[in-house]
């Protein structure tokens, strides 16, 4: 169990570091990268919860709704919708064929909106660790 607790703690600490990076990227107007790090934050919090639930190492995937399912979380429709949208930030920011379109989409207003949603989801996910 000690190893499982270490893994859970790793995911929580790593998520917190990614959240700080997302905030810094927003401040420096790197909105596309900010949203990518919002995705990473939520992914890591979900992976920690999946480890907690499954009692084994986290899966390698990046799909937020799937990770929430593995963690056996009960999400409302709004949370599920937002996780599906934020999952796309991982793909859009990572692959060249999508990067430019994502970059153009990531205005300050768009990034601010999803930064706030990510913050609320992050706070809710942290409560699930208790």
PEDA-V66100 format. One record per backbone hydrogen bond with DSSP energy under -1.0 kcal/mol. NH is the residue of the N-H (numbers start at 0). CO is the residue of the C=O. Records with the same first field share a line. If there is no record, write none. Layout:
BEGIN
NH: CO + CO
END
This chain:
BEGIN
4: 0
5: 1
6: 2
7: 3
8: 4
9: 5
10: 6
11: 7
12: 8
13: 9
14: 10
15: 11
16: 12
17: 13
18: 14
19: 15
20: 16
21: 17
22: 18
23: 19
24: 20
25: 21
26: 22
27: 23
28: 25
29: 24
30: 28
33: 29
34: 30
35: 31
36: 32
37: 33
38: 34
39: 35
40: 36
41: 37
42: 38
43: 39
44: 40
45: 41
46: 42
47: 43
48: 44
49: 45
50: 46
51: 47
52: 48
53: 49
54: 50
66: 62
67: 63
68: 64
69: 65
70: 66
71: 68
72: 67
79: 75
80: 76
81: 77
82: 78
83: 79
84: 80
85: 81
86: 82
88: 85
89: 86
91: 87
92: 88
94: 90
97: 94
98: 94
101: 97
102: 98
103: 99
104: 100
105: 101
106: 104
110: 106
111: 107
112: 108
113: 109
114: 110
115: 111
116: 112
117: 113
118: 114
119: 115
120: 116
121: 117
122: 118
123: 119
124: 120
125: 121
126: 122
127: 123
128: 125
129: 126
END
